[in-house]
Amino acid sequence: MTVSDIISGVLILAGSTLALTAAIGVVRFPDTLSRMHAASKPQTLGLLLVLIGAAVQLNGHPDLGMIILTGLFTVITAPVVAQRVGQLAYREQRDREVQLTVDEMREPRQ
């Protein structure tokens, strides 16, 4: 075993653990906004760690460019999707008004 094998294994294991915690959070959290947070943050970081681990293993391989593109696409699209799901959840769930201290999305009263 080389040092790159150990580093790759640790990164892939850490990324898989984060993806597992994201999946558990999606199942266990009570409302859409909490689930959205659990699905976007650790899942994205977990995928990036797995991709970095694979990149370490594929040092100099032509498929390394595809791994980099996959990571960039994930980093660009995950926040946009999470923001859109959050807006939709806000519009559909009016029972959360009690939990919000400041509602920045409320339309001003006339």
MODELLER restraints for C-alpha pairs under 7 A, 6 or more apart:
rsr = mdl.restraints
at = mdl.atoms
rsr.add(forms.Gaussian(group=physical.xy_distance, feature=features.Distance(at['CA:4:A'], at['CA:56:A']), mean=6.45, stdev=0.5))
rsr.add(forms.Gaussian(group=physical.xy_distance, feature=features.Distance(at['CA:4:A'], at['CA:57:A']), mean=6.65, stdev=0.5))
rsr.add(forms.Gaussian(group=physical.xy_distance, feature=features.Distance(at['CA:5:A'], at['CA:57:A']), mean=6.69, stdev=0.5))
rsr.add(forms.Gaussian(group=physical.xy_distance, feature=features.Distance(at['CA:8:A'], at['CA:53:A']), mean=4.16, stdev=0.5))
rsr.add(forms.Gaussian(group=physical.xy_distance, feature=features.Distance(at['CA:8:A'], at['CA:54:A']), mean=6.52, stdev=0.5))
rsr.add(forms.Gaussian(group=physical.xy_distance, feature=features.Distance(at['CA:8:A'], at['CA:56:A']), mean=5.83, stdev=0.5))
rsr.add(forms.Gaussian(group=physical.xy_distance, feature=features.Distance(at['CA:8:A'], at['CA:57:A']), mean=6.10, stdev=0.5))
rsr.add(forms.Gaussian(group=physical.xy_distance, feature=features.Distance(at['CA:9:A'], at['CA:53:A']), mean=6.73, stdev=0.5))
rsr.add(forms.Gaussian(group=physical.xy_distance, feature=features.Distance(at['CA:11:A'], at['CA:49:A']), mean=5.47, stdev=0.5))
rsr.add(forms.Gaussian(group=physical.xy_distance, feature=features.Distance(at['CA:11:A'], at['CA:50:A']), mean=6.06, stdev=0.5))
rsr.add(forms.Gaussian(group=physical.xy_distance, feature=features.Distance(at['CA:11:A'], at['CA:53:A']), mean=5.00, stdev=0.5))
rsr.add(forms.Gaussian(group=physical.xy_distance, feature=features.Distance(at['CA:12:A'], at['CA:49:A']), mean=6.16, stdev=0.5))
rsr.add(forms.Gaussian(group=physical.xy_distance, feature=features.Distance(at['CA:12:A'], at['CA:50:A']), mean=4.38, stdev=0.5))
rsr.add(forms.Gaussian(group=physical.xy_distance, feature=features.Distance(at['CA:12:A'], at['CA:53:A']), mean=5.29, stdev=0.5))
rsr.add(forms.Gaussian(group=physical.xy_distance, feature=features.Distance(at['CA:14:A'], at['CA:49:A']), mean=6.96, stdev=0.5))
rsr.add(forms.Gaussian(group=physical.xy_distance, feature=features.Distance(at['CA:15:A'], at['CA:45:A']), mean=6.99, stdev=0.5))
rsr.add(forms.Gaussian(group=physical.xy_distance, feature=features.Distance(at['CA:15:A'], at['CA:46:A']), mean=3.73, stdev=0.5))
rsr.add(forms.Gaussian(group=physical.xy_distance, feature=features.Distance(at['CA:15:A'], at['CA:47:A']), mean=5.98, stdev=0.5))
rsr.add(forms.Gaussian(group=physical.xy_distance, feature=features.Distance(at['CA:15:A'], at['CA:49:A']), mean=4.77, stdev=0.5))
rsr.add(forms.Gaussian(group=physical.xy_distance, feature=features.Distance(at['CA:15:A'], at['CA:50:A']), mean=5.07, stdev=0.5))
rsr.add(forms.Gaussian(group=physical.xy_distance, feature=features.Distance(at['CA:16:A'], at['CA:46:A']), mean=6.06, stdev=0.5))
rsr.add(forms.Gaussian(group=physical.xy_distance, feature=features.Distance(at['CA:16:A'], at['CA:50:A']), mean=6.96, stdev=0.5))
rsr.add(forms.Gaussian(group=physical.xy_distance, feature=features.Distance(at['CA:18:A'], at['CA:42:A']), mean=5.52, stdev=0.5))
rsr.add(forms.Gaussian(group=physical.xy_distance, feature=features.Distance(at['CA:18:A'], at['CA:43:A']), mean=6.35, stdev=0.5))
rsr.add(forms.Gaussian(group=physical.xy_distance, feature=features.Distance(at['CA:18:A'], at['CA:46:A']), mean=4.93, stdev=0.5))
rsr.add(forms.Gaussian(group=physical.xy_distance, feature=features.Distance(at['CA:19:A'], at['CA:42:A']), mean=6.32, stdev=0.5))
rsr.add(forms.Gaussian(group=physical.xy_distance, feature=features.Distance(at['CA:19:A'], at['CA:43:A']), mean=4.83, stdev=0.5))
rsr.add(forms.Gaussian(group=physical.xy_distance, feature=features.Distance(at['CA:19:A'], at['CA:46:A']), mean=5.20, stdev=0.5))
rsr.add(forms.Gaussian(group=physical.xy_distance, feature=features.Distance(at['CA:22:A'], at['CA:38:A']), mean=5.17, stdev=0.5))
rsr.add(forms.Gaussian(group=physical.xy_distance, feature=features.Distance(at['CA:22:A'], at['CA:39:A']), mean=5.40, stdev=0.5))
rsr.add(forms.Gaussian(group=physical.xy_distance, feature=features.Distance(at['CA:22:A'], at['CA:42:A']), mean=5.68, stdev=0.5))
rsr.add(forms.Gaussian(group=physical.xy_distance, feature=features.Distance(at['CA:22:A'], at['CA:43:A']), mean=5.61, stdev=0.5))
rsr.add(forms.Gaussian(group=physical.xy_distance, feature=features.Distance(at['CA:23:A'], at['CA:39:A']), mean=6.96, stdev=0.5))
rsr.add(forms.Gaussian(group=physical.xy_distance, feature=features.Distance(at['CA:25:A'], at['CA:35:A']), mean=6.40, stdev=0.5))
rsr.add(forms.Gaussian(group=physical.xy_distance, feature=features.Distance(at['CA:25:A'], at['CA:38:A']), mean=5.44, stdev=0.5))
rsr.add(forms.Gaussian(group=physical.xy_distance, feature=features.Distance(at['CA:26:A'], at['CA:35:A']), mean=4.70, stdev=0.5))
rsr.add(forms.Gaussian(group=physical.xy_distance, feature=features.Distance(at['CA:26:A'], at['CA:38:A']), mean=5.98, stdev=0.5))
rsr.add(forms.Gaussian(group=physical.xy_distance, feature=features.Distance(at['CA:26:A'], at['CA:39:A']), mean=6.15, stdev=0.5))
rsr.add(forms.Gaussian(group=physical.xy_distance, feature=features.Distance(at['CA:29:A'], at['CA:35:A']), mean=5.68, stdev=0.5))
rsr.add(forms.Gaussian(group=physical.xy_distance, feature=features.Distance(at['CA:32:A'], at['CA:89:A']), mean=6.35, stdev=0.5))
rsr.add(forms.Gaussian(group=physical.xy_distance, feature=features.Distance(at['CA:33:A'], at['CA:86:A']), mean=6.13, stdev=0.5))
rsr.add(forms.Gaussian(group=physical.xy_distance, feature=features.Distance(at['CA:33:A'], at['CA:89:A']), mean=6.73, stdev=0.5))
rsr.add(forms.Gaussian(group=physical.xy_distance, feature=features.Distance(at['CA:36:A'], at['CA:82:A']), mean=6.42, stdev=0.5))
rsr.add(forms.Gaussian(group=physical.xy_distance, feature=features.Distance(at['CA:40:A'], at['CA:78:A']), mean=6.42, stdev=0.5))
rsr.add(forms.Gaussian(group=physical.xy_distance, feature=features.Distance(at['CA:40:A'], at['CA:82:A']), mean=6.43, stdev=0.5))
rsr.add(forms.Gaussian(group=physical.xy_distance, feature=features.Distance(at['CA:44:A'], at['CA:74:A']), mean=6.94, stdev=0.5))
rsr.add(forms.Gaussian(group=physical.xy_distance, feature=features.Distance(at['CA:48:A'], at['CA:71:A']), mean=6.01, stdev=0.5))
rsr.add(forms.Gaussian(group=physical.xy_distance, feature=features.Distance(at['CA:51:A'], at['CA:67:A']), mean=6.28, stdev=0.5))
rsr.add(forms.Gaussian(group=physical.xy_distance, feature=features.Distance(at['CA:51:A'], at['CA:71:A']), mean=6.98, stdev=0.5))
rsr.add(forms.Gaussian(group=physical.xy_distance, feature=features.Distance(at['CA:55:A'], at['CA:64:A']), mean=5.99, stdev=0.5))
rsr.add(forms.Gaussian(group=physical.xy_distance, feature=features.Distance(at['CA:55:A'], at['CA:67:A']), mean=6.90, stdev=0.5))
rsr.add(forms.Gaussian(group=physical.xy_distance, feature=features.Distance(at['CA:58:A'], at['CA:64:A']), mean=6.50, stdev=0.5))
